[in-house]
Amino acid sequence: METSNNYNINILDLPDEILLAVFNKLNMVDAFYSLVYANKRFNRLTLNPFYIHNLDLAVKRLLLQQVSPLDTQEIDTICKKILPRIHHHIYKLTVPSYVIECIININYPELQSLSLVNFE
């Protein structure tokens, strides 16, 4: 007699703490792009103040420790849809020079550190 244990486990079955641990291993820009509008729970977890307090818009990390600058579509989406929702939770912000116009008009009441990358 063959016994088969067919368990259908979904990522949504994981507790919030485990999902946040996984999200912390992801590049924040990729997490914003992939998870914020996936469902209400991912939206809430991805925009969690403990997750977003240090926002780096200068580069995104790729596989094998490679880095790449953000493209204009990613910057545009983050500036128009994400920053207005999280600006009050950001303590540290790292931006390249081509993003400065996007971020300058937003108030960051908790900002303690602003790093400008490739600023001339």
N, C-alpha and C positions, 0 to 999 in steps of 0.2 A: 504494500500500500504506500503510495506516494503522498507525502504531505507537503503541501506548498503553502508557504506564508507569503501571501501577496499583500504587502503593505503599500498603500499609496500615500507617500509622504510628500507634502507640498511645502515650499519655502514659507508660505504663510502660516504653517503650523508651528514654526519656530517662535520662541518667546522674543519679545522686543530686545532684551539684553543680548541675545545671540545675534540678532539681525544688526544691532548697532556695532557689535564687534566685527562683523563681516563688513559693514559699511565703512568702518574706520580703516580697513585694508584697501579700500577702493580710492581711486583718485576722486577728489571732491567734485571736480567739473563733470567727470563721467557719471558720478552718482546723481548730480543735479539733472543732467541730461536724460539719464535712464530711469530714474526712480521717482522724481518729484511728482510727475503726473501719472505714474503707473496705477496707483490706487490711493485711497485716503490714508491707509496705514503707512505705506512707504513715504508718502508726502509728509506726514507728521514726523516720522523718524528721521528722514533726510534733512528736514528743516529744524531739527532739534538743536537748541542753543549750545549744548555741549559738543555737538558734532561740527557746527559751523563757525565757532568762535575765531578760528584762524583760517582766513580765506586767501588762497594763493591763485591769482589769475594770470600769473606770469607764464607758467608752463604747465603742461599736463604730462604726467609720467606714463610712459608706454611700457610694454613688456621689455624685459631684459635691461631694466634701469635706464632706458633711453628717455629723453625728454623732447618735447615738441611744443612750439608756441600754440596758443589757442587760435583757432580760426575766427574770422569775423562773425560767422553765424553763431558760434558758441558764445562769443563775447556779447553779441546783440541780445541773445536769449537771456543770458545771465543778467545783463544790465536792465533789461526791460521787464522781465518776469520774476527773477529770483531776488535780486538786490532789494527791490522795494518791500519784499516780504521778510528779509532777514537783516536789514541794515542795523537795526537796534541791538543785535546780538554779536556783532563783529567786534572783536578786541584787536585783532591783528589783520592787516590787509596788505598784500603784496601785489603790485600791479606793474605792468610794463607801460612805457610811455604812450603807446597807441590806445590805451584804455582810459587814460586820465580824464578825458572829456566825459566819458560815461559815468565815472564814479564821483566826479567833483561836485555834482549838483545834489548829492544825497547826503543827508545828515547821519553821522555815525556817533551816537551819543556815548557809546562804550569804547570807542576806538582809543587804543593806547599806543599803537605802533603802526606806522605807514611806511612801507618800503617801496621805493620807486626803482624799477629795474630798467636798464638801458635808457636812462633819462639823460638827454643832452641839452 
